[in-house]
Amino acid sequence: MKKPMAPSAILYILIGIASFFSPSPTQSHLQPNTDEAFTSIVISQRGLDFVKDLLIEKAVSSIVPLQLPKIEKSIKIPFMGSVRMVLSDTTIYQIKVSESYAKLGDAGVSIIVSGATCNLSMNWYYSYSTWLVPVEISDRGTASVQVEGLEVGLTLGLGNQEGTLKLSLLDCGCYVKDISIKLDGGASWLYQGMIDAFEEQIGSAVESAITKKLKEGILKLDTFLQALPKEIPVDDNASVNVTFVNNPLLSNASVGFEINGLFTERKGDPVLGYHHENSKTSVFCPDSSKMVGISLDEAVFNSASALYYNATFMQWIVDKVPDQSLLTTAGWRFIVPQLYKKYPNDDMTLNISLSSPPVVIISEKNIDATINVDLIIDVLEAGEVVPVACISLVIRASGLVKVAGNNLAGSVKLNDFTMTLKWSNIGNLRLYLVQPVMWTVIQTVFLPYANSHLVQGFPLPVIHGFTLHNANIICSDSRIMVCSDVIYTETNSLSQLLSIWVDKYRLLF
């Protein structure tokens, strides 16, 4: 079987699984608008809490161990001498977060951590010098510090900057409520009171160090988001435009993002010549406990269909079928006698091409696809391909969708089809005799081949490292919605994630 078609092109032949277009000639537009959003993503409060917990976990792992600056204090005692105290190698080695919450507001997203504890280790040094004694008196040891009631708060602003998600730090603060210091080594009992005088300085150092680290982390996270590619490759011919459109939409229970979502040619211009109505990408997941909802407008799939159709990828030459006798003139002896008479015992091929982009109508209960196909019967005579007849097929199919990983995939089945003779070089054909052959070809060749690609699907806009989990699919008027939980499967750091994205983007483009 010859397959000149691009591997994923067949994915959109029956787009009934992965595409849902119902063009209306009276309400359609032929020019793509890259400023419009055709895919929207909504993160619920539960999803926001998941992201918050993940950010806190990553923040803690990036902060510890954290070394604080040396703290030194000297006191001169009149007529007696001077006392010098030094705290060095002060290291935060553990942070425990017991309570946190995320809150949405007009300004952005606030993340609050309260009641956290922080454990530190340090070395202490004490020296006393006086003119009364020519020798300096000194002592040293280690100390353990426990910070209790640690509170951290930050507010993040979200915006759209030239099609990418911009993350800005609007407010950040850290407050230490209580500190407990325990000295070890030397005559520690003697100096405990003096060391306690460092509580304020230790608390201030902890507050400053954690705040600084958080600011650095948000800056890295923003760099990561800014570096995300604006296109997700589908295959060698197509990509999905994931450019952000408009600013994020904040409510008291969710945050929403809008992206373009249309298919584009790899390294090319947006696809022209497809139909779409005004986009309606609002996400309404019946199960509010789901972390994320993704809504895909039919224009997304219109652009896919138009791309492959305009690029002439929707063409297929069939030279092998389960019953190979169907591709010989002898096998058609009693179906089209004049064909066998004119070309006795010759091999045949079926040249299948779409005469227009597939049309799929989606409703709450069904996904019905209509595919217009031209099937040319070719005879192989003396090494030449001789077209003898063309049959126009109108195939009506229905499909099922599913989420496979982070891809939208599915399968399609045949409902019925009709056919007409478009032209013939061998006289009139009795189509009622040809119909069983066409049914066999569609059922045993066309649909299985299409489903083998449909099951692979195309990528949904999900950031690397996250995977959809327990996803539900909801069909409505001209839209499909994916309502899902999310799991984090990537253990790499943000810098490693950034490198993965940049390298992948560079290699694929």
Disulfide bonds with the S-S distance in Angstrom:
Cys285-Cys483 1.94
